[in-house]
C-alpha cells in the first residue's frame, strides 16, 4: 500500500524539481522556435558585456554554447557567473545555425 502512494509522489517531486532547472544554451540555439516567447533560465559565465545608463546586453556561455541577453536593469561584468531568467526572442536561422537568438532578461542573479 505504501509503495502505491510513494511512487506517484516521488514522480511528482521529480517533475517539479526538473522544471526548476536551467536550460542548456545549445538546446535553445538548436531549436529556437520551440522556445520562442517562452520563459527560460540559463546559467553560465558572462563572456562579453556592454551597457549604458543601466541598459545594455551581455553574452552568457555555458558548457554547450553561448547566447546574448538583452537587459534593462544593468549588466553583470565580464567573467561573472550568472543565472538569467527571461523570454527567448527569435533570431534568424541560416543553414541550420541559429543567428541572433537572444533572451530578454526578466532577472539575473550573479553568483560569486
Secondary structure, DSSP 8 states (H G I E B T S, - for coil): -HHHHHHHHHHHHHHHHHHTS---HHHHHH-HHHHBT-EEEEEEEEEEEEEETTEEEEEEEETTEEEEEEESS----TT-EEEEEEEEE--EEETTEEES-EEEEEEEEEE-
